[in-house]
Amino acid sequence: RPPRLHCDAILEVIMLVHVINHTNATLYSDVLRDLFRVRHDIFVKEKQWVPPSDDGLEFDQYDTDDATYLVGLDDDGRVITGSRFIPADRPHMLTDIFHYTLERRTEDRTVAEWTRGFIRPDIRGLASARILVAFCAAVQQWAMEEGVTKVGGIQELYWLPLWRKMGWKVDMLGQTVEIDGAMCVPAYMEIAEDAREGAARLGRLKSSNLVRMGVIRGFVGDHADGEQRSIEQQIRG
């Protein structure tokens, strides 16, 4: 469940959020290995959503060259949070797996499905709220820079009060359903400067925490080759 936002009691967190896709992945080999190792700890060992892998790394069918990853690093370069974003006009989880929740669909290139989000288990606790809202500010900034208009997907209902606390407008695409014991709804959050400011203010950010390194293929524009899995090939060899 989302951490409670009693900001006066939240620890200071130094976190920069890096934009990574297959075009600049060679600059982030160690970061990406850490990312997919933490994903294995969470989505395999903790949540048991998928079977374990022999190498302790978690990839799924959506980790293709269409994916962009936002990855939060501490000042030692360690992965502390991350998420994956897929264009809604490419194969993605909401329409492939949770299509039965939808009353209307979107296949707009400017809409991004937001999945595989996490905070590293060993730093959850008092700092989690600060990390989360700081990450959300970076998501909004990245999306605005890329021409993305909405982000979201299948959402557990307990997140909705947090989105609204940050001033995010939520567009629900269907009815509430129960998935694996949790009440969920298909929903996207609108991208806007006031939404970014709401997250930054709640997270006490004094400046941008978004980082771009190297040449990065734009999210909205020409498709990547969805059959390619360059990052997985790079990390697994």
Steps between C-alpha positions, in 0.01 A plus 500: 500500500619855445698655784328757719605853411594660831773708338639654819615156608643390164873451465699705252548299182754578229369346179551572132267333250671384181332445162611173341398314187678275252677792332701607806498169692873439452563795735303323774609135495553474878186702577287282275634179649413638844155607374405156371649331807283714730201428277565128553510552877165681490291351220627142530598445863271748675189519281540164324354640179739310275723190532861543617783522248831318526701822484293694757385762246135575422401578141156459344354520150472881517870565557555569131659792318167685528554536875640802679615465862514775759744391769564681828859480626644609832825697522696172494339400169285227656152433361238599756188528284393449141218453250441402138302696241353355178320696223129413505497430127748215552433167674460574871363341814170685535360407160668158477433362849249727675287585196190368676515797741463754219183677395700706250846456357778730394766421242650847493877529455501793744360284783748299708420188699682513837594157638759314710525787750680434828697636793795284600391280795797576725430874502124492541367673807529857611665619177255326264253788473773748409645264241159435348392860451847603378479222244151615398635850436761351268233298319299813432807692377615214276150464354469872427840505330406197289156623393322232706147605600407227752667226704338210682353155451342257743506680836442370850231725647702601803730706274224733381495724812874558457463599134231748600705630794764600247235669287500234228185461290396137467319362195335163575449271201289235673344367816666382819590131500682268738836370380705265719311620810543873429237740370623654175383732224637581154599866520735756351631818659522817293837664441516870586733756655277547804507123556880504489508796738262322739732199522812716527345710777393194698844347452675826593699506177689824446607414145449238232612148589473361144824399325561420132831356385607416146278486193150385592231398252185705554197328648251661259605459138625211296448158652788293621510146370273333752650159424843608622608462864830684494523569872429141598760380247752751638445400863462125454754470220 
